[in-house]
Structure formats: C-alpha cells, structure tokens
Amino acid sequence: MAVYYITIALIGVISVIATLMIANSVENKTESDRYTKQTKGNIMRLSYLNIVSLVIWAVIMIIYLAY
C-alpha cells in the first residue's frame, strides 16, 4: 500500500519540478516573438502532461481500491 502512496507523491513532485523548470526557463524570462507565437502549443503540451498524470493517478487509485 505504501508503494501507491509513494508513486502518487512522486508524480506530484515530478509535476511541481517540471512546472518550476518551465517557469524559470530562459525563454520564459525573456519575451521573444517565437515563444509568444508558440503559446498555444506550449499550453497543449502542458495539458497533455497533466492528462497523462491524471490517467496514471486514476489507474493507481483503481488498483489500490481493487485490493
């Protein structure tokens, strides 16, 4: 059971680290035309990462609740 909690916590920590890395990136600190034009793509990629994280979390919870 502890493995599931550790896995969920690890996913959360990875998400926070990835978000902070993106927020502190050089491209994010300096405004460039290329970066602002790619905003939609950036948001979509981050959304996909969040969806994948949610699916992984849901599968882990289903396995946890099944046992």
N, C-alpha and C positions, 0 to 999 in steps of 0.2 A: 504494500500500500504506500509505503514511503517513496517508492520509485515513481509513482504517479505524481505525488506532490512535488518531488524534485524536478520531474520533467516539466510540469506546469510552471514552476518557478523559473526554470532555465529558459523556457520560451519567453517568459515575461522579461527576464534580464536581457536576453538577446534582442528583444524588441526595443527596449529602452536604449541599449548601447547603439543599435543601428540608427535610431531616431536622433540620438545625440551626435553621432558621426555625420549624419546628413546635415543637421542644423549647424554644425561647426565647420562644414566644408568650405574650402576657399571660394568655390562658385557661389555659395550661399552668402558669403561675406561681401563679395564684390558683385555688383549688378552688371550683368552683361546681356547683350541682346540675345545671344544664343540660349542662355539659361532661361530668360523670361519667355522665349518662344517655346521652350520645351516644358513649360509648367504643366500642361495637360498630361503629357507623357509621364512626367515625374509623379504626379498625383495618381495616375493609373497604376504605375508600378508599386507605389506605396500601398495603394488599396489592395492590389493583388497579394502583397506580402501579408497584409492584415487578414485577408480572407483565408490564406493558407494557414496562418497561425490559428485562426478561429476553427478551421476544419480539424487541425491537429488536436486542438484543445477538446473539441467535441468528441472525437474518436477516443481520446484518452478517458474522458468522463464516461462515455458509454461502456468502455471496457471496465472502468472502475465500478460502475453501478451494476454491471452484469455479475461481478464476483463479489 
